[in-house]
Amino acid sequence: MGSNKSALVACTKLLKKNPKSPLLKALKALALVRSQKVEESLVLCDEVLELKPTDDGVLSAMMHVLRGLGRRASDNDIVLMFEEAYKQQPANDELGAQTFFANVRAGHWKSAQQIATKMYKQFQEDRYLYWSVISAVLQANDSTTPPNMRTILYKLSHRLIASSPTPSYQNTDRFHLHLSILRELELYDDAHRLLDSDIGKAICSTSLSCNEIRRDIWRLRGMVKDEGELAAHRIVNMKDRNWLEFLSVLDATFTSSEAEGSSTSTAGCSEYVKKTQELFTSIAQEDGPKDRSASLALLELEKRARAHGISEGPKRLVDLMQQYFTQVGDKACCFEDLKPYLGLKDDELNKWTSFLGTVPTTFVTCAKQSVKTSPIELQRIINSHKLLRYNLAQSELSIEAETARVSLYIEHYLEGLKLGVDLPPTELQYADDLALLAGNALVNLWKLTSDERHLFNAVTLLEFALTKSKQSFQMRLILIRLHRLLGAPSLALDHYRAMGVKQVQNDTLSHFLLSRASTFSLASIGDLTLASECLESTQIYLSNSQETADFVVRAFTGEKYSQIPEFIVFEERLDNSLQRDIVKIEHLRMRLTHEQISSDIIDMELIELKFIFDRIHHDNRDLSIISNYQPIISGDIYSQTNLLGKNESVSSAALSCHPPWLMVPKHGWLWTFLKVYIRAFQQGSDLDDSVEEKLLIGDRPKPAYDAQDRLPLRQRLLQSTTEELAELTQDELLFINFARALADWLEPYHDYTRPPPSVVLAEAAKQTELKTGYPLKGVDLEALNGATVPSKKDEEPPAVTEPPALVTQFFETLKGRFFEVQKNSSPVEALHIATLGQEALLLFTVETMRFKSASVVKANKFGALVTSFRSIRNDAIAVLRSVSTELVKQSATIGTQETRKAFVDACALVTKLGIDHDFTLGVAKKITDARKKVIEGVGKGLVRVYSAYEH
C-alpha cells in the first residue's frame, strides 16, 4: 500500500519546480482526496479542469479524483472533462470511447447515444452503431424518461439497427438486442422472420437468452401451439428436461383449444389434455427416479385441467401426488414440489392424509439390529411430517395436539442424529428438518397461548441442533428472530455474524437483524455495536455505485448487450433499495442518542433524507428464505415472529416486479418516519433549496420524469394514509402524532425566525474562506455583501399559543403505557416504549434548538414560548427518569440464579426428551445475561440522554 502522506509531500516538492504541470496537480488532488482533505482537493481539481487536459495520465488521475469527491453524477465533471478532450482530438477514437464510457458511468444515455452515433459516422465501426442502439434502449427504459418518449426511442433504435451494413445475426448479443427491440415495438412478424431463418434457429438452439426471447415473441404472436410442438420435440428427441419446455407444452394444451371458441372446445381441450398426459407419462416412465420433471408436469397438467373443468376424475390429483411421493419422497425437494397442489378438501384430503399415515414413522438406528433405517428413509419420514402438518385443520391445532407433535418431532430428531454421527462437522445432519419442524410447532404454540415458555423451548432445541449442524443457516435465521422476540439482541447478532453475510446478502437478509434495531440500541452509553452493523450492511451500496458502472463498461467493450440491461437493473434496485433506507433511518435514530445534536448534523441529515424521500424504492428483502412448516390456515413463521407483531413496509413486496414507472410506493413505516424527521430537520435548519444547491458537494439522485408535477415537498410531508399508519405499532403511532402536533405548533415561529438565504450563504462563504483560504465556489460574494446581518422584519412575530394536548400529555401517556407492558414476561415492548420516549425528547430538542439563543428569544418576543418548552422538557425528563429507574431495577432481577432456574424449569418439554440439563442451563445463562445487558443499557442510556439536554 502506498502512503498518501509521502505522495502529497513529493507532489508538493515537484510542483514548486513545475507549478503549471496538470499531471502533478491531478496527482496531488488525488493524494488530498485520499487523505480526506476535500476542500483543498477541490481547488486543485478546478484548476486542472480549467486547463482542459487531453493527456491520458492526467485524465485517468482526474477520473479517480472526481470519483473520490462523489461528483460523478452531480457536476458531471468527468463527462465534461472527457468531452472537452475529445473536442480537441476528434480523430482519437480511444478518447471518443472514453467519453462514451464516461457518459455510460454517469447514466447519461442520451449523450452516450449521440457520441456513439458520431463515432460510427466517423470511424465506420459496427460496434459503435450497436453502442448507439443499446444507449437509446437504455434511455427508453430509464425511470426519468417520460412514457411518451419510450416508443420514439425504440423506433430510433430500430431504424439504427436496420441501417447496419452487417446483419445482427452475425453476433449472438446483437441478435438478442435486435429481437428485444422488435418485441417492444410489437413487430412480431419481423421478429418471426429472423427467428425462422436457419441461422436464427441455430442461435436460439445454443443461446438460452435468445431462446427465451424467442419463446416470448411466439407467445405474443399467438404461436403458443407451435411453441408447444417445438417444446415437445425438444423433450422427446433432444432429451431436454428444461422445466420451461414442459410449461410451453402445458400452455399449448389449453390455450390452443380455447382460441377455437366453438361449442366443442371442451371436448377438443380434453383431447389435447389426453395427448399431453400420454406424452408426460411416457417421459416419466422413461426417466424414472433420475429426473422428476415429467412427474411434476403431470401434477401441473391435472391442476390446470381442474381449473378448466375437464379433469378425468376427482381422485386423479391425489393419485398423482401419491405416485410423486412414492418416487420423490426420499428427496428434500419433495415438500416444496408438492406444496402448490396441497389445497385439498373433504374426501381428497382424507385420502391424502390416510396415504401419508401409511408412511412408516418409526425407524431403527441401533447397530445391533440387522436392518437399520437409512438417511433416505429418514427423509421420507420428514417429508410425510411436513405434508401432514401443512393441511392440519383448525380443530387439530389445539395446545395438546401441538405439544404432542413437538414431542414426536424432537424424539425423531434425536433418534435421527444417530444416522449422522460419522458426518464431518462441515456437513448438515440428516435430521435437521425435524428440529426445524419442532421449532415451527413451538412458535405456533406461543402464538396460541402467548406463553413465553414455548419460545424458551424452541431456542434451547435449535441452539442444541446448531451444535450438531454448525452450518445450518436456517436454524440461525429462526434463532435471530426468536432471540429478538425474547429481548436478547446480542445473541441474535452473534448468529447473524456467524452466517457470514456478504455482498448483496446485506441487502436481502439484514432486515432479520436490523428491523426496528433502535429498540435495542445502546449507542446512548457508547456501545455502537448495532450502529456499526448498520454502517457495515450499507457497504454493498457504496461498492455497487462504484463497481457496477465498470461492469457495464466491460459489457459494452465485449459487446455483451444482453447483460447490460441486467447490470443497469441490478444497480437501480440496489441504489433505490427499501432496506437501505430503512437501515438509514434506524442508524439516524441511534446516532442522535450518541452524538450531541448540532446544526451540522441537522443539515447533513436533512439533505440525505430529502433525497431518500423522492426515491422510487425497490423491496429486495428476502422474506421467504426462512423455513416455513406452519399449517396453511395459520400465519407463516416469518409473520409470526415479527418483532412487536409488525413488519416495515412489507406491503410493497408485491409491487417489486413492476417497471419503475408503474411502481406505486407503499412503504408506510419508512415514509412515515421520513416525513417526521424531514419536517423536524427542516424546521431546525437554516437551509432552503437555494442554499442547499449552492453548498452541496456530492451525487444527487436523478429527478423522476414527473418531478415537475408533484406537490411541493412541504405539502407532501403533511400527507398520510391509513395504509401507511397501519404499519406502525400502537406506540409508534402515538410518537408520530406527538411529532406532527409539535411541528404544526412550532412551524410559524421557525418560519419567522429563520434567517434569509442570503445571510446563510454569506456566513457559509465566510467560514469556507477562513477554513481553506479560498472563496466558496459558485457564490457571488459581491452580491452578498452586507448580507451577514439579517434585516429587520416588517411583519410582527406570530402570537405565542399554548402547546397542543398531544404534546403536553405525550410523556405521561407513554409512562402509563410503559408500566402497563412492564408486567409482560418479554422486555421488548417496554424497551420499545422507553426508546420512543427517548426519541421524542431528542426530536423536541431538534425542534427547539433554534430558540436556545437568548437574543433570538428577546428580539422575537418568544419568552412565553420558551417557558412552554421548559415545562414540556421537565415533564419529559421526569418521565424518562422514572422509566430509567424501573429498567435498571428490573435488570437487577435478571441474570440471577433464580431466573436461570426458572428458564430451565420452563424448558421441561425438551429436557425430558433428552436435551442435556447443563446445556439448557447454558442457554438460560446466555439469554438472561443478554436481557440484563440490554435492559440495563437502555435504562442507563436514558439518564445520559436526558442529562445532556436537561437545560
PEKA-V365111 format. One record per residue. N is the residue number from 1. RES is the residue in one small letter. SS is DSSP state (helix for helix, strand for strand, loop for the rest). PSI is psi as a letter, one per 30 degrees, with the letter a starting at -180 (NA if undefined). Layout:
{{N,RES,SS,PSI} {N,RES,SS,PSI}}
This chain:
{{1,m,loop,k} {2,g,loop,l} {3,s,loop,j} {4,n,helix,e} {5,k,helix,e} {6,s,helix,e} {7,a,helix,e} {8,l,helix,e} {9,v,helix,e} {10,a,helix,e} {11,c,helix,e} {12,t,helix,e} {13,k,helix,e} {14,l,helix,e} {15,l,helix,f} {16,k,helix,e} {17,k,helix,e} {18,n,loop,i} {19,p,loop,f} {20,k,loop,g} {21,s,loop,j} {22,p,helix,e} {23,l,helix,e} {24,l,helix,e} {25,k,helix,e} {26,a,helix,e} {27,l,helix,e} {28,k,helix,e} {29,a,helix,e} {30,l,helix,e} {31,a,helix,e} {32,l,helix,e} {33,v,helix,e} {34,r,helix,f} {35,s,loop,g} {36,q,loop,g} {37,k,loop,i} {38,v,helix,e} {39,e,helix,e} {40,e,helix,e} {41,s,helix,e} {42,l,helix,e} {43,v,helix,e} {44,l,helix,e} {45,c,helix,e} {46,d,helix,e} {47,e,helix,e} {48,v,helix,e} {49,l,helix,e} {50,e,helix,f} {51,l,loop,f} {52,k,loop,i} {53,p,loop,l} {54,t,loop,f} {55,d,loop,k} {56,d,helix,e} {57,g,helix,e} {58,v,helix,e} {59,l,helix,e} {60,s,helix,e} {61,a,helix,e} {62,m,helix,e} {63,m,helix,e} {64,h,helix,e} {65,v,helix,e} {66,l,helix,e} {67,r,helix,e} {68,g,helix,f} {69,l,loop,f} {70,g,loop,g} {71,r,loop,g} {72,r,loop,e} {73,a,loop,f} {74,s,loop,d} {75,d,loop,f} {76,n,loop,h} {77,d,helix,e} {78,i,helix,e} {79,v,helix,e} {80,l,helix,e} {81,m,helix,e} {82,f,helix,e} {83,e,helix,e} {84,e,helix,e} {85,a,helix,e} {86,y,helix,e} {87,k,helix,e} {88,q,helix,f} {89,q,loop,i} {90,p,loop,f} {91,a,loop,f} {92,n,loop,j} {93,d,helix,f} {94,e,helix,e} {95,l,helix,e} {96,g,helix,e} {97,a,helix,e} {98,q,helix,e} {99,t,helix,e} {100,f,helix,e} {101,f,helix,e} {102,a,helix,e} {103,n,helix,e} {104,v,helix,e} {105,r,helix,e} {106,a,helix,f} {107,g,loop,g} {108,h,loop,i} {109,w,helix,e} {110,k,helix,e} {111,s,helix,e} {112,a,helix,e} {113,q,helix,e} {114,q,helix,e} {115,i,helix,e} {116,a,helix,e} {117,t,helix,e} {118,k,helix,e} {119,m,helix,e} {120,y,helix,e} {121,k,helix,e} {122,q,helix,e} {123,f,helix,f} {124,q,loop,h} {125,e,loop,k} {126,d,helix,e} {127,r,helix,e} {128,y,helix,e} {129,l,helix,e} {130,y,helix,f} {131,w,helix,e} {132,s,helix,e} {133,v,helix,e} {134,i,helix,e} {135,s,helix,e} {136,a,helix,e} {137,v,helix,e} {138,l,helix,e} {139,q,helix,e} {140,a,helix,e} {141,n,helix,f} {142,d,loop,k} {143,s,loop,f} {144,t,loop,f} {145,t,loop,k} {146,p,loop,k} {147,p,helix,e} {148,n,helix,f} {149,m,helix,f} {150,r,helix,e} {151,t,helix,e} {152,i,helix,e} {153,l,helix,e} {154,y,helix,e} {155,k,helix,e} {156,l,helix,e} {157,s,helix,e} {158,h,helix,e} {159,r,helix,e} {160,l,helix,e} {161,i,helix,f} {162,a,helix,f} {163,s,loop,f} {164,s,loop,k} {165,p,loop,f} {166,t,loop,k} {167,p,loop,l} {168,s,helix,f} {169,y,helix,f} {170,q,helix,f} {171,n,loop,k} {172,t,helix,e} {173,d,helix,e} {174,r,helix,e} {175,f,helix,e} {176,h,helix,e} {177,l,helix,e} {178,h,helix,e} {179,l,helix,e} {180,s,helix,e} {181,i,helix,e} {182,l,helix,e} {183,r,helix,e} {184,e,helix,e} {185,l,loop,g} {186,e,loop,h} {187,l,loop,i} {188,y,helix,e} {189,d,helix,e} {190,d,helix,e} {191,a,helix,e} {192,h,helix,e} {193,r,helix,e} {194,l,helix,e} {195,l,helix,f} {196,d,helix,f} {197,s,loop,l} {198,d,helix,e} {199,i,helix,e} {200,g,helix,e} {201,k,helix,e} {202,a,helix,e} {203,i,helix,e} {204,c,helix,f} {205,s,helix,f} {206,t,helix,f} {207,s,loop,j} {208,l,helix,e} {209,s,helix,e} {210,c,helix,e} {211,n,helix,e} {212,e,helix,e} {213,i,helix,e} {214,r,helix,e} {215,r,helix,e} {216,d,helix,e} {217,i,helix,e} {218,w,helix,e} {219,r,helix,e} {220,l,helix,f} {221,r,loop,f} {222,g,loop,g} {223,m,loop,h} {224,v,helix,e} {225,k,helix,e} {226,d,helix,e} {227,e,helix,e} {228,g,helix,e} {229,e,helix,e} {230,l,helix,e} {231,a,helix,e} {232,a,helix,e} {233,h,helix,e} {234,r,helix,e} {235,i,helix,e} {236,v,helix,e} {237,n,helix,f} {238,m,loop,g} {239,k,loop,h} {240,d,loop,k} {241,r,loop,g} {242,n,loop,k} {243,w,helix,f} {244,l,helix,e} {245,e,helix,e} {246,f,helix,e} {247,l,helix,e} {248,s,helix,e} {249,v,helix,e} {250,l,helix,e} {251,d,helix,e} {252,a,helix,e} {253,t,helix,e} {254,f,helix,e} {255,t,helix,e} {256,s,helix,e} {257,s,helix,e} {258,e,helix,e} {259,a,loop,f} {260,e,loop,e} {261,g,loop,g} {262,s,loop,l} {263,s,loop,f} {264,t,loop,g} {265,s,helix,e} {266,t,helix,e} {267,a,helix,e} {268,g,helix,e} {269,c,helix,e} {270,s,helix,e} {271,e,helix,e} {272,y,helix,e} {273,v,helix,e} {274,k,helix,e} {275,k,helix,e} {276,t,helix,e} {277,q,helix,e} {278,e,helix,e} {279,l,helix,e} {280,f,helix,e} {281,t,helix,e} {282,s,helix,e} {283,i,helix,e} {284,a,helix,e} {285,q,helix,e} {286,e,helix,e} {287,d,helix,e} {288,g,helix,b} {289,p,helix,f} {290,k,helix,f} {291,d,loop,k} {292,r,loop,g} {293,s,helix,e} {294,a,helix,e} {295,s,helix,e} {296,l,helix,e} {297,a,helix,e} {298,l,helix,e} {299,l,helix,e} {300,e,helix,e} {301,l,helix,e} {302,e,helix,e} {303,k,helix,e} {304,r,helix,e} {305,a,helix,e} {306,r,helix,e} {307,a,helix,f} {308,h,loop,g} {309,g,loop,g} {310,i,loop,g} {311,s,loop,k} {312,e,loop,e} {313,g,loop,l} {314,p,loop,f} {315,k,loop,f} {316,r,helix,e} {317,l,helix,e} {318,v,helix,e} {319,d,helix,e} {320,l,helix,e} {321,m,helix,e} {322,q,helix,e} {323,q,helix,e} {324,y,helix,e} {325,f,helix,e} {326,t,helix,e} {327,q,helix,e} {328,v,helix,f} {329,g,loop,f} {330,d,loop,g} {331,k,loop,k} {332,a,loop,f} {333,c,loop,f} {334,c,helix,e} {335,f,helix,e} {336,e,helix,e} {337,d,helix,e} {338,l,helix,f} {339,k,helix,e} {340,p,helix,f} {341,y,helix,g} {342,l,loop,g} {343,g,loop,h} {344,l,loop,l} {345,k,loop,l} {346,d,helix,b} {347,d,helix,e} {348,e,helix,e} {349,l,helix,e} {350,n,helix,e} {351,k,helix,e} {352,w,helix,e} {353,t,helix,e} {354,s,helix,e} {355,f,helix,e} {356,l,helix,f} {357,g,helix,f} {358,t,loop,f} {359,v,loop,k} {360,p,loop,k} {361,t,loop,g} {362,t,loop,k} {363,f,loop,l} {364,v,loop,k} {365,t,loop,g} {366,c,loop,k} {367,a,loop,f} {368,k,loop,f} {369,q,loop,k} {370,s,loop,e} {371,v,loop,j} {372,k,loop,l} {373,t,loop,k} {374,s,loop,l} {375,p,helix,e} {376,i,helix,e} {377,e,helix,e} {378,l,helix,e} {379,q,helix,e} {380,r,helix,e} {381,i,helix,e} {382,i,helix,e} {383,n,helix,e} {384,s,helix,e} {385,h,helix,e} {386,k,helix,e} {387,l,helix,e} {388,l,helix,e} {389,r,helix,e} {390,y,helix,e} {391,n,loop,g} {392,l,loop,k} {393,a,loop,l} {394,q,helix,e} {395,s,helix,f} {396,e,helix,g} {397,l,loop,h} {398,s,loop,l} {399,i,helix,e} {400,e,helix,e} {401,a,helix,e} {402,e,helix,e} {403,t,helix,e} {404,a,helix,e} {405,r,helix,e} {406,v,helix,e} {407,s,helix,e} {408,l,helix,e} {409,y,helix,e} {410,i,helix,e} {411,e,helix,e} {412,h,helix,e} {413,y,helix,e} {414,l,helix,e} {415,e,helix,e} {416,g,helix,f} {417,l,helix,f} {418,k,helix,f} {419,l,helix,f} {420,g,helix,g} {421,v,loop,f} {422,d,loop,g} {423,l,loop,k} {424,p,loop,l} {425,p,loop,f} {426,t,loop,f} {427,e,loop,l} {428,l,loop,k} {429,q,loop,k} {430,y,loop,f} {431,a,loop,g} {432,d,helix,e} {433,d,helix,f} {434,l,helix,e} {435,a,helix,e} {436,l,helix,e} {437,l,helix,e} {438,a,helix,e} {439,g,helix,e} {440,n,helix,e} {441,a,helix,e} {442,l,helix,e} {443,v,helix,e} {444,n,helix,e} {445,l,helix,e} {446,w,helix,e} {447,k,helix,e} {448,l,helix,e} {449,t,helix,f} {450,s,loop,g} {451,d,loop,j} {452,e,loop,f} {453,r,helix,e} {454,h,helix,e} {455,l,helix,e} {456,f,helix,e} {457,n,helix,e} {458,a,helix,e} {459,v,helix,e} {460,t,helix,e} {461,l,helix,e} {462,l,helix,e} {463,e,helix,e} {464,f,helix,e} {465,a,helix,e} {466,l,helix,f} {467,t,helix,f} {468,k,helix,e} {469,s,loop,i} {470,k,loop,f} {471,q,loop,g} {472,s,loop,j} {473,f,helix,f} {474,q,helix,e} {475,m,helix,e} {476,r,helix,e} {477,l,helix,e} {478,i,helix,e} {479,l,helix,e} {480,i,helix,e} {481,r,helix,e} {482,l,helix,e} {483,h,helix,e} {484,r,helix,e} {485,l,helix,e} {486,l,loop,f} {487,g,loop,h} {488,a,loop,i} {489,p,helix,f} {490,s,helix,e} {491,l,helix,e} {492,a,helix,e} {493,l,helix,e} {494,d,helix,e} {495,h,helix,e} {496,y,helix,e} {497,r,helix,e} {498,a,helix,f} {499,m,loop,f} {500,g,loop,h} {501,v,loop,k} {502,k,loop,l} {503,q,loop,b} {504,v,loop,f} {505,q,helix,f} {506,n,helix,e} {507,d,helix,e} {508,t,helix,f} {509,l,helix,f} {510,s,loop,f} {511,h,helix,f} {512,f,helix,e} {513,l,helix,e} {514,l,helix,f} {515,s,loop,k} {516,r,loop,h} {517,a,helix,f} {518,s,helix,f} {519,t,helix,e} {520,f,helix,g} {521,s,loop,k} {522,l,loop,g} {523,a,helix,f} {524,s,helix,f} {525,i,helix,g} {526,g,loop,g} {527,d,loop,j} {528,l,loop,g} {529,t,helix,e} {530,l,helix,e} {531,a,helix,e} {532,s,helix,e} {533,e,helix,e} {534,c,helix,e} {535,l,helix,e} {536,e,helix,e} {537,s,helix,f} {538,t,loop,f} {539,q,helix,e} {540,i,helix,e} {541,y,helix,e} {542,l,helix,e} {543,s,helix,e} {544,n,helix,e} {545,s,helix,f} {546,q,helix,e} {547,e,helix,e} {548,t,helix,e} {549,a,helix,e} {550,d,helix,e} {551,f,helix,e} {552,v,helix,e} {553,v,helix,e} {554,r,helix,e} {555,a,helix,e} {556,f,helix,e} {557,t,helix,e} {558,g,loop,g} {559,e,loop,h} {560,k,loop,i} {561,y,helix,f} {562,s,helix,f} {563,q,helix,f} {564,i,helix,e} {565,p,helix,e} {566,e,helix,e} {567,f,helix,e} {568,i,helix,e} {569,v,helix,e} {570,f,helix,e} {571,e,helix,e} {572,e,helix,e} {573,r,helix,e} {574,l,helix,e} {575,d,helix,e} {576,n,loop,h} {577,s,strand,k} {578,l,helix,e} {579,q,helix,e} {580,r,helix,e} {581,d,helix,f} {582,i,helix,e} {583,v,helix,e} {584,k,helix,e} {585,i,helix,e} {586,e,helix,e} {587,h,helix,e} {588,l,helix,e} {589,r,helix,e} {590,m,helix,e} {591,r,helix,e} {592,l,helix,f} {593,t,helix,f} {594,h,helix,e} {595,e,loop,k} {596,q,loop,k} {597,i,loop,k} {598,s,loop,l} {599,s,helix,e} {600,d,helix,e} {601,i,helix,e} {602,i,helix,e} {603,d,helix,e} {604,m,helix,e} {605,e,helix,e} {606,l,helix,e} {607,i,helix,e} {608,e,helix,e} {609,l,helix,e} {610,k,helix,e} {611,f,helix,e} {612,i,helix,e} {613,f,helix,e} {614,d,loop,g} {615,r,loop,l} {616,i,loop,j} {617,h,loop,l} {618,h,strand,k} {619,d,loop,j} {620,n,loop,g} {621,r,loop,k} {622,d,loop,j} {623,l,loop,f} {624,s,loop,g} {625,i,loop,f} {626,i,loop,k} {627,s,loop,j} {628,n,loop,j} {629,y,loop,h} {630,q,loop,l} {631,p,loop,l} {632,i,loop,f} {633,i,loop,f} {634,s,loop,l} {635,g,loop,l} {636,d,loop,l} {637,i,helix,e} {638,y,helix,e} {639,s,helix,e} {640,q,helix,f} {641,t,loop,g} {642,n,loop,k} {643,l,helix,k} {644,l,helix,g} {645,g,helix,g} {646,k,loop,l} {647,n,loop,k} {648,e,loop,k} {649,s,loop,h} {650,v,helix,f} {651,s,helix,f} {652,s,helix,f} {653,a,helix,e} {654,a,helix,f} {655,l,helix,f} {656,s,loop,f} {657,c,loop,f} {658,h,loop,l} {659,p,loop,l} {660,p,helix,e} {661,w,helix,f} {662,l,helix,f} {663,m,loop,k} {664,v,loop,j} {665,p,loop,k} {666,k,loop,h} {667,h,loop,i} {668,g,helix,e} {669,w,helix,e} {670,l,helix,e} {671,w,helix,e} {672,t,helix,e} {673,f,helix,e} {674,l,helix,e} {675,k,helix,e} {676,v,helix,e} {677,y,helix,e} {678,i,helix,e} {679,r,helix,e} {680,a,helix,e} {681,f,helix,e} {682,q,helix,e} {683,q,helix,e} {684,g,helix,f} {685,s,loop,l} {686,d,loop,f} {687,l,loop,k} {688,d,loop,a} {689,d,helix,e} {690,s,helix,e} {691,v,helix,e} {692,e,helix,e} {693,e,helix,e} {694,k,helix,e} {695,l,helix,f} {696,l,loop,k} {697,i,loop,k} {698,g,loop,l} {699,d,loop,k} {700,r,loop,k} {701,p,loop,l} {702,k,loop,k} {703,p,loop,k} {704,a,loop,l} {705,y,loop,f} {706,d,loop,g} {707,a,helix,e} {708,q,helix,f} {709,d,helix,f} {710,r,loop,l} {711,l,loop,l} {712,p,loop,l} {713,l,helix,e} {714,r,helix,e} {715,q,helix,e} {716,r,helix,f} {717,l,helix,f} {718,l,loop,f} {719,q,loop,k} {720,s,loop,l} {721,t,loop,l} {722,t,helix,e} {723,e,helix,e} {724,e,helix,e} {725,l,helix,f} {726,a,loop,f} {727,e,loop,f} {728,l,loop,l} {729,t,loop,l} {730,q,helix,e} {731,d,helix,e} {732,e,helix,e} {733,l,helix,e} {734,l,helix,e} {735,f,helix,e} {736,i,helix,e} {737,n,helix,e} {738,f,helix,e} {739,a,helix,e} {740,r,helix,e} {741,a,helix,e} {742,l,helix,e} {743,a,helix,e} {744,d,helix,e} {745,w,helix,e} {746,l,helix,f} {747,e,helix,e} {748,p,helix,e} {749,y,helix,e} {750,h,helix,e} {751,d,helix,e} {752,y,helix,e} {753,t,helix,f} {754,r,loop,k} {755,p,loop,l} {756,p,loop,l} {757,p,helix,e} {758,s,helix,e} {759,v,helix,e} {760,v,helix,e} {761,l,helix,e} {762,a,helix,e} {763,e,helix,e} {764,a,helix,e} {765,a,helix,e} {766,k,helix,e} {767,q,helix,e} {768,t,helix,e} {769,e,helix,e} {770,l,helix,e} {771,k,helix,e} {772,t,helix,f} {773,g,loop,g} {774,y,loop,k} {775,p,loop,l} {776,l,loop,k} {777,k,loop,k} {778,g,loop,g} {779,v,loop,k} {780,d,loop,j} {781,l,loop,e} {782,e,loop,e} {783,a,loop,f} {784,l,loop,g} {785,n,loop,k} {786,g,loop,g} {787,a,loop,g} {788,t,loop,f} {789,v,loop,k} {790,p,loop,k} {791,s,loop,l} {792,k,loop,k} {793,k,loop,k} {794,d,loop,e} {795,e,loop,l} {796,e,loop,l} {797,p,loop,l} {798,p,loop,k} {799,a,loop,k} {800,v,loop,k} {801,t,loop,l} {802,e,loop,k} {803,p,loop,k} {804,p,loop,l} {805,a,helix,e} {806,l,helix,f} {807,v,helix,e} {808,t,helix,f} {809,q,loop,f} {810,f,helix,e} {811,f,helix,e} {812,e,helix,e} {813,t,helix,e} {814,l,helix,e} {815,k,helix,e} {816,g,helix,e} {817,r,helix,e} {818,f,helix,e} {819,f,helix,f} {820,e,helix,e} {821,v,helix,f} {822,q,loop,f} {823,k,loop,f} {824,n,loop,k} {825,s,loop,e} {826,s,loop,k} {827,p,loop,f} {828,v,helix,e} {829,e,helix,e} {830,a,helix,e} {831,l,helix,e} {832,h,helix,e} {833,i,helix,e} {834,a,helix,e} {835,t,helix,f} {836,l,helix,e} {837,g,helix,e} {838,q,helix,e} {839,e,helix,e} {840,a,helix,e} {841,l,helix,e} {842,l,helix,e} {843,l,helix,e} {844,f,helix,e} {845,t,helix,e} {846,v,helix,e} {847,e,helix,f} {848,t,helix,g} {849,m,helix,e} {850,r,helix,f} {851,f,helix,g} {852,k,helix,f} {853,s,loop,k} {854,a,helix,e} {855,s,helix,e} {856,v,helix,e} {857,v,helix,e} {858,k,helix,e} {859,a,helix,e} {860,n,helix,g} {861,k,loop,h} {862,f,loop,g} {863,g,helix,e} {864,a,helix,e} {865,l,helix,e} {866,v,helix,e} {867,t,helix,e} {868,s,helix,e} {869,f,helix,e} {870,r,helix,e} {871,s,helix,e} {872,i,helix,e} {873,r,helix,e} {874,n,helix,e} {875,d,helix,e} {876,a,helix,e} {877,i,helix,e} {878,a,helix,e} {879,v,helix,e} {880,l,helix,e} {881,r,helix,e} {882,s,helix,e} {883,v,helix,e} {884,s,helix,e} {885,t,helix,e} {886,e,helix,e} {887,l,helix,e} {888,v,helix,e} {889,k,helix,e} {890,q,helix,e} {891,s,helix,f} {892,a,helix,f} {893,t,loop,f} {894,i,loop,k} {895,g,loop,g} {896,t,loop,l} {897,q,helix,e} {898,e,helix,e} {899,t,helix,e} {900,r,helix,e} {901,k,helix,e} {902,a,helix,e} {903,f,helix,e} {904,v,helix,e} {905,d,helix,e} {906,a,helix,f} {907,c,loop,g} {908,a,helix,e} {909,l,helix,e} {910,v,helix,e} {911,t,helix,e} {912,k,loop,f} {913,l,loop,f} {914,g,loop,f} {915,i,loop,k} {916,d,loop,k} {917,h,helix,e} {918,d,helix,e} {919,f,helix,e} {920,t,helix,e} {921,l,helix,e} {922,g,helix,e} {923,v,helix,e} {924,a,helix,e} {925,k,helix,e} {926,k,helix,e} {927,i,helix,e} {928,t,helix,e} {929,d,helix,e} {930,a,helix,e} {931,r,helix,e} {932,k,helix,e} {933,k,helix,e} {934,v,helix,e} {935,i,helix,e} {936,e,helix,e} {937,g,helix,e} {938,v,helix,e} {939,g,helix,e} {940,k,helix,e} {941,g,helix,e} {942,l,helix,e} {943,v,helix,e} {944,r,helix,e} {945,v,helix,e} {946,y,helix,f} {947,s,helix,e} {948,a,helix,f} {949,y,loop,g} {950,e,loop,f} {951,h,loop,NA}}
